[in-house]
Amino acid sequence: MKTELEKMIAGEMYHQTPELLEVRFKTRDLLYEYNRCHPRDIATRSRLLKEMFHSVGEKYFIELPFHVDYGFNVTIGENFFANNNLTLLDVCPITIGDDVLLAPNVGIYTAGHALDPQLRKVTGGEFGQPVVIGNNVWVGANVSILPGVTIGDDTVIGAGSVVTKDIPAGVLAAGNPCRVIRDFDQRDRETYYRDLAIPQAYLDQLAD
């Protein structure tokens, strides 16, 4: 017989229990300390994130404030940055690759409830589906990434998007629901924003 914790991690319907509440409380203890750290106390913040997460790369930074449900379901790669108000609801695994940038107010949600109103009311059952974000992804401000989504390498998600389904690699995607806008092309190698040209010094670095 599976425990409710095992059901939760496996993506099956589960119910809240004192065991799950205690796991969340232990994470809340770490979050309480994290969100009250002095902004310059990078060492303490790094230590606390290591304690919360399943694993992290060598370089990672999450601005204050920050929220995560369980923590042990979160895997983060190398060279990760998240801006203010990141929310991770990790009832199922959240896997984030290398060189990922998250703008302010990004929410990554693996948690869900039954759509049928009677089932939701009578059973109170919950479920989760994992989220995967590839390498070198930039997620814009106020983006919501919903359960079961995979975002491919080198993709950019525009600000305000609600990502309800998988997004392929190497594209600009935006909207509600989020959809592919276009592939990247030569203009992106020549300009960094609208018609603003990339400085030659940066192009020289790329050529090295």
C-alpha positions as CSV (number, residue, x, y, z in Angstrom):
1,M,0.0,0.0,0.0
2,K,1.5,3.3,-1.0
3,T,1.6,6.2,1.4
4,E,0.0,9.5,0.5
5,L,3.5,10.9,0.0
6,E,4.4,8.2,-2.5
7,K,1.1,8.7,-4.3
8,M,1.8,12.5,-4.5
9,I,5.3,12.1,-6.0
10,A,4.0,9.5,-8.5
11,G,1.4,11.8,-9.8
12,E,-1.6,9.8,-8.4
13,M,-4.6,11.2,-6.6
14,Y,-3.7,11.7,-2.9
15,H,-5.0,13.3,0.3
16,Q,-3.3,15.6,2.7
17,T,-2.1,13.9,5.8
18,P,-0.2,14.9,9.0
19,E,2.9,13.4,7.5
20,L,2.7,15.7,4.4
21,L,1.9,18.7,6.6
22,E,5.0,18.0,8.7
23,V,7.2,17.8,5.6
24,R,5.8,21.2,4.5
25,F,6.3,22.7,7.9
26,K,10.0,21.6,7.9
27,T,10.4,23.4,4.5
28,R,8.5,26.4,5.9
29,D,11.0,26.6,8.7
30,L,13.8,26.9,6.2
31,L,11.8,29.4,4.1
32,Y,11.1,31.5,7.1
33,E,14.8,31.9,7.7
34,Y,15.6,32.3,4.0
35,N,13.1,35.1,3.4
36,R,14.4,37.0,6.5
37,C,18.1,36.8,5.5
38,H,20.0,40.0,5.0
39,P,20.3,40.6,1.3
40,R,24.1,40.5,1.5
41,D,24.1,37.2,3.4
42,I,24.6,35.1,0.2
43,A,26.3,32.2,2.1
44,T,23.3,31.5,4.3
45,R,20.9,31.8,1.5
46,S,22.9,29.3,-0.6
47,R,23.1,26.9,2.3
48,L,19.3,27.0,2.9
49,L,18.5,26.4,-0.7
50,K,20.8,23.4,-0.7
51,E,18.9,22.1,2.3
52,M,15.5,22.7,0.7
53,F,16.2,21.3,-2.8
54,H,16.8,17.8,-4.1
55,S,19.9,19.2,-5.9
56,V,21.4,22.4,-7.2
57,G,24.3,23.3,-9.4
58,E,27.4,25.2,-8.3
59,K,26.0,28.7,-9.2
60,Y,22.5,29.6,-8.3
61,F,20.6,32.6,-6.9
62,I,17.0,33.2,-5.9
63,E,15.9,36.7,-5.0
64,L,13.8,37.5,-1.9
65,P,11.0,36.7,-1.3
66,F,10.6,33.1,-2.5
67,H,8.1,30.3,-1.9
68,V,8.3,26.5,-2.3
69,D,6.0,23.8,-1.0
70,Y,8.2,20.8,-0.4
71,G,11.6,21.5,-1.9
72,F,12.8,17.9,-2.1
73,N,11.1,17.6,-5.5
74,V,13.1,20.5,-7.0
75,T,16.3,19.9,-9.1
76,I,18.1,23.0,-10.5
77,G,21.1,23.0,-12.8
78,E,24.2,25.2,-13.1
79,N,24.1,29.0,-13.4
80,F,20.5,29.5,-12.3
81,F,18.9,32.9,-11.5
82,A,15.4,33.6,-10.3
83,N,14.1,37.1,-9.6
84,N,11.6,38.2,-6.9
85,N,8.5,36.3,-5.9
86,L,9.3,32.9,-7.4
87,T,6.7,30.3,-6.5
88,L,7.3,26.6,-6.8
89,L,4.5,24.2,-6.0
90,D,6.4,21.0,-6.2
91,V,4.1,18.2,-5.2
92,C,5.7,16.4,-8.2
93,P,9.2,16.9,-9.5
94,I,10.3,20.3,-11.0
95,T,13.4,19.9,-13.1
96,I,15.3,23.0,-14.3
97,G,18.3,22.8,-16.6
98,D,21.5,24.9,-16.8
99,D,21.7,28.6,-17.6
100,V,18.0,29.3,-16.8
101,L,16.7,32.8,-16.1
102,L,13.3,33.4,-14.3
103,A,11.9,36.9,-14.2
104,P,9.8,38.3,-11.3
105,N,6.6,36.7,-10.3
106,V,7.1,33.4,-12.1
107,G,5.0,30.5,-10.8
108,I,5.7,26.8,-11.6
109,Y,2.8,24.7,-10.5
110,T,2.8,20.9,-10.5
111,A,-0.3,20.7,-8.3
112,G,-3.9,20.3,-9.4
113,H,-7.4,19.3,-8.2
114,A,-10.2,17.4,-9.9
115,L,-12.3,19.4,-12.4
116,D,-15.5,17.6,-11.5
117,P,-17.1,19.7,-8.7
118,Q,-18.6,16.8,-6.7
119,L,-15.3,14.8,-6.8
120,R,-13.4,17.9,-5.7
121,K,-15.8,18.6,-2.9
122,V,-16.5,15.1,-1.6
123,T,-13.0,13.5,-1.9
124,G,-10.7,16.5,-1.5
125,G,-8.3,14.6,-3.7
126,E,-5.3,16.3,-5.2
127,F,-2.8,15.3,-7.9
128,G,0.4,16.5,-9.5
129,Q,2.2,16.3,-12.8
130,P,6.0,17.1,-13.2
131,V,7.4,20.2,-15.0
132,V,10.6,20.2,-16.9
133,I,12.5,23.3,-18.1
134,G,15.4,22.7,-20.4
135,N,18.8,24.4,-20.7
136,N,19.3,28.1,-21.5
137,V,15.6,29.0,-21.1
138,W,14.5,32.6,-20.2
139,V,11.0,32.9,-18.7
140,G,9.5,36.4,-18.6
141,A,7.8,38.2,-15.8
142,N,4.4,37.0,-14.4
143,V,4.5,33.7,-16.3
144,S,2.5,30.7,-15.0
145,I,3.8,27.2,-15.9
146,L,1.1,24.6,-15.3
147,P,1.3,20.9,-14.4
148,G,2.8,18.4,-16.9
149,V,4.6,21.0,-19.1
150,T,8.0,20.6,-20.7
151,I,9.8,23.6,-22.1
152,G,12.6,22.8,-24.6
153,D,16.2,24.1,-24.6
154,D,17.0,27.7,-25.7
155,T,13.4,28.9,-25.6
156,V,12.1,32.2,-24.4
157,I,8.6,32.5,-22.8
158,G,7.2,36.0,-23.1
159,A,5.9,38.0,-20.1
160,G,2.4,37.2,-18.8
161,S,2.1,33.9,-20.5
162,V,0.2,30.9,-19.2
163,V,2.0,27.8,-20.3
164,T,-0.6,25.0,-20.5
165,K,1.2,22.6,-22.9
166,D,4.7,21.6,-24.0
167,I,6.8,24.3,-25.8
168,P,9.5,23.1,-28.2
169,A,13.2,24.1,-28.2
170,G,14.6,27.2,-29.7
171,V,11.5,29.3,-30.1
172,L,9.9,32.5,-28.8
173,A,6.5,31.6,-27.2
174,A,3.9,33.8,-25.5
175,G,0.3,34.3,-24.8
176,N,-2.6,32.8,-22.8
177,P,-2.6,30.0,-23.6
178,C,1.1,30.2,-24.5
179,R,1.9,29.3,-28.1
180,V,4.9,29.5,-30.4
181,I,5.3,32.9,-32.0
182,R,8.4,32.3,-34.1
183,D,11.8,30.6,-34.4
184,F,14.9,32.6,-33.7
185,D,16.6,33.9,-36.8
186,Q,19.3,36.2,-38.1
187,R,17.7,39.3,-36.7
188,D,18.2,37.9,-33.2
189,R,21.9,37.6,-33.9
190,E,22.1,41.3,-34.9
191,T,19.7,42.9,-32.4
192,Y,19.0,42.3,-28.7
193,Y,15.7,44.2,-28.4
194,R,13.6,45.4,-31.2
195,D,15.9,47.5,-33.5
196,L,18.7,47.9,-30.9
197,A,22.0,46.5,-32.4
198,I,24.1,44.1,-30.4
199,P,27.4,45.9,-29.6
200,Q,30.4,44.7,-31.5
201,A,32.2,43.9,-28.2
202,Y,29.6,41.2,-27.4
203,L,29.7,39.8,-30.9
204,D,33.5,39.6,-30.6
205,Q,33.1,37.5,-27.4
206,L,30.8,35.1,-29.2
207,A,33.4,34.7,-32.0
208,D,36.1,33.8,-29.5
